[in-house]
Amino acid sequence: MVNEPTANSINQHLHELVLSSTDVEEFLGELARTSARSLSEPGDEVLCGITLLRHRKAATVASSSPAAQAMDEIQYSYGDGPCMTASREQETVHIEDLERDARWPQFAETVRGHGFRSILALPFLLEGDTRAALNLYSHRPGRFDARAISLARNFVHQTSLALRLAVRFAHSSDTAAHLKATLETRTGIDVAVGIIMAQNRCSQDEAFELLKSASSARNVKLHAVAAGVVESLGQGPARTHFEV
């Protein structure tokens, strides 16, 4: 019998997980393992992967096992499949038996070769252009009956808010990291321009043009040329004092 958690226990567990996780990958990894445990039965393991679709690229960001991740990645190699469709179209995809399902024939044949017969993919309710799906795999045909689908849908509904928070945290971290990198690049260029001004007794505009000319002549990015100028003084790279 499926070990069915209550909505309250799911919420409590995920709220604690969001607060205790050090990053989004840790959160999603535990989410995948919790999903697999909740739907598995003794001697009848369900595997779980989580597909994240951002900037038109799909990736498995978490899985309950290496086998689950491998199944997700098979469809990426073919460019489409149940999990990518569930993420992209925001609809539930249920394959009762891969031997009788005509969709994605190459994907189905490959996954059957690994012994899997049924798949259930359910989209998370996220924000913006980020899409994600919970992907469940079973070796047994017809594994995901009405009761299992209802439980999985309830689980996704309960976890979508927590996942939205995790994605939001990750986006904030990415934005801060990008801002820091941009400032550090700008700092290196400014310091290099100052060095060139001092060495050549020229104006700021002239120094910047010299830097651009060197970048073009060497076919090397401007910030890399600037870093070389700064490091040639033997004082190490330029650092930006910026806290994130």
C-alpha positions in Angstrom: 0.0 0.0 0.0 1.3 3.5 -0.9 2.6 5.3 2.1 0.4 8.4 1.7 1.6 11.5 3.5 -0.9 14.2 4.7 -1.0 17.6 3.1 0.0 19.1 6.5 3.0 16.8 6.8 4.1 17.6 3.3 3.9 21.3 3.9 5.7 21.1 7.2 8.5 19.0 5.7 9.0 21.3 2.7 8.8 24.5 4.7 11.6 23.1 7.0 13.5 22.0 3.9 13.4 25.5 2.3 14.7 27.0 5.5 17.4 24.5 6.1 18.6 23.9 2.5 21.8 25.8 1.6 20.9 25.9 -2.1 18.2 25.1 -4.6 19.9 21.8 -5.7 19.8 20.5 -2.2 16.1 21.4 -1.9 15.2 19.8 -5.2 17.2 16.6 -4.4 15.3 16.1 -1.2 12.0 16.9 -3.0 12.7 14.1 -5.6 13.6 11.6 -3.0 10.5 12.4 -0.9 8.3 12.0 -4.0 9.8 8.6 -4.8 9.5 7.4 -1.2 5.9 8.6 -1.0 4.7 6.7 -4.1 6.8 3.6 -3.8 5.7 0.3 -2.3 7.7 -2.6 -0.9 9.3 -4.4 -3.8 7.8 -1.9 -6.3 10.1 1.2 -6.4 9.0 4.4 -8.2 11.8 6.6 -9.5 11.6 10.3 -9.6 13.3 13.1 -11.6 12.6 16.8 -11.7 13.0 18.5 -15.1 13.6 22.3 -15.2 13.0 24.1 -18.4 14.7 27.5 -18.6 15.7 29.6 -21.6 14.4 26.8 -23.9 16.9 24.3 -22.4 15.8 21.3 -20.3 17.8 19.7 -17.6 17.3 17.2 -14.7 18.1 19.3 -11.7 17.4 16.6 -9.2 16.6 12.9 -9.1 15.9 10.1 -6.6 18.6 8.0 -8.1 21.1 7.9 -11.0 18.7 5.6 -12.9 15.9 8.3 -12.7 18.3 11.0 -14.0 19.4 8.7 -16.8 15.7 8.2 -17.9 15.2 11.9 -18.0 18.3 12.5 -20.0 17.3 10.0 -22.6 14.4 12.3 -23.7 16.7 15.3 -23.8 18.9 13.4 -26.3 15.9 13.0 -28.6 14.7 16.6 -28.0 11.3 15.8 -26.6 9.4 13.4 -24.4 6.7 13.2 -21.6 8.6 15.3 -19.1 9.6 18.0 -21.5 6.0 18.1 -22.8 4.6 18.3 -19.3 7.0 21.2 -18.5 6.5 23.1 -21.7 2.7 22.6 -22.2 1.8 22.7 -18.5 -0.2 19.5 -18.8 -0.1 16.1 -17.1 1.3 13.3 -19.3 0.4 9.8 -18.4 1.9 6.8 -20.2 0.2 3.6 -18.9 2.3 1.2 -21.0 5.2 2.2 -23.2 4.6 -0.8 -25.3 1.2 0.6 -26.3 1.9 4.3 -26.5 2.7 5.7 -30.0 4.1 9.0 -28.8 7.9 9.6 -28.9 8.7 6.1 -30.3 12.5 6.3 -30.1 12.3 7.5 -26.5 9.8 4.8 -25.6 11.9 2.0 -27.2 15.1 3.2 -25.4 13.3 3.5 -22.0 11.7 0.1 -22.4 15.2 -1.3 -23.0 15.9 -0.3 -19.4 12.9 -2.2 -18.1 10.5 0.7 -17.5 6.9 0.5 -18.7 4.9 3.4 -17.2 5.6 7.1 -16.8 3.7 10.0 -15.1 4.9 13.6 -15.6 3.1 16.4 -13.8 3.9 20.1 -14.2 4.6 22.4 -11.3 2.8 25.7 -11.0 5.7 28.2 -11.3 6.1 31.9 -12.2 7.5 33.7 -15.2 9.1 31.7 -18.0 10.5 28.9 -15.8 8.8 25.5 -16.3 9.3 22.3 -14.3 7.8 18.9 -14.0 7.9 16.0 -11.6 8.7 12.8 -13.5 7.8 9.4 -12.2 8.9 6.0 -13.6 7.9 2.5 -12.9 8.9 -1.0 -14.1 5.3 -2.0 -13.9 2.7 -1.2 -16.7 -0.4 0.6 -15.4 1.5 1.5 -12.2 0.0 4.9 -11.9 -3.7 4.3 -11.3 -6.3 6.9 -10.4 -5.3 6.8 -6.8 -1.6 7.2 -7.5 -2.3 10.1 -10.0 -4.5 11.8 -7.4 -1.8 11.5 -4.8 0.9 12.7 -7.2 -1.2 15.7 -8.2 -1.8 16.6 -4.6 1.9 16.3 -3.9 2.8 18.6 -6.8 0.1 21.1 -5.7 1.5 21.1 -2.2 5.1 21.5 -3.3 4.7 24.1 -6.1 4.8 27.0 -3.6 8.0 25.7 -2.0 9.5 25.2 -5.5 8.5 28.7 -6.5 10.4 30.0 -3.4 13.4 27.8 -4.3 13.5 29.0 -7.9 13.1 32.6 -6.7 16.0 32.2 -4.3 18.1 30.7 -7.1 17.2 33.6 -9.4 18.2 36.1 -6.8 21.5 34.3 -6.2 22.1 34.2 -10.0 21.3 37.9 -10.3 23.6 38.9 -7.5 26.4 36.7 -8.9 26.0 38.2 -12.3 26.1 41.7 -10.9 29.2 41.0 -8.9 30.9 39.5 -12.0 29.9 42.5 -14.1 31.3 44.9 -11.5 34.6 43.0 -11.2 35.0 43.0 -15.0 34.3 46.8 -15.1 36.8 47.4 -12.2 39.5 45.5 -14.0 39.0 47.5 -17.2 39.0 50.8 -15.3 42.2 49.9 -13.5 43.9 48.9 -16.7 42.9 52.2 -18.3 44.4 54.0 -15.4 47.7 52.1 -15.8 47.9 52.8 -19.5 47.2 56.5 -18.9 50.1 56.6 -16.4 52.5 54.7 -18.6 51.7 56.5 -21.9 50.8 59.9 -20.5 47.6 59.9 -22.4 43.9 60.7 -21.8 41.3 58.2 -20.5 39.7 58.0 -24.0 43.1 57.3 -25.6 44.0 54.7 -23.0 40.6 52.9 -23.6 41.2 53.0 -27.4 44.6 51.4 -26.9 43.0 48.7 -24.8 40.4 48.1 -27.4 43.0 47.9 -30.2 45.0 45.3 -28.2 41.8 43.3 -27.7 41.0 43.4 -31.4 44.6 42.6 -32.6 44.9 39.6 -30.3 41.3 38.5 -30.8 41.0 38.4 -27.0 38.1 39.7 -24.9 38.5 43.2 -23.5 38.3 42.2 -19.9 41.0 39.5 -20.4 43.4 42.0 -22.0 42.7 44.4 -19.1 43.4 41.6 -16.6 46.7 41.0 -18.3 47.7 44.7 -18.0 46.8 44.8 -14.3 48.6 41.5 -13.5 51.7 42.7 -15.3 52.4 45.0 -12.4 52.8 41.9 -10.2 50.2 43.0 -7.6 47.6 40.4 -8.6 44.2 40.9 -10.2 42.0 43.9 -9.5 39.4 43.3 -6.8 35.9 44.8 -6.4 34.8 45.4 -2.8 31.2 44.3 -3.2 29.2 42.3 -0.8 26.2 40.1 -2.0 
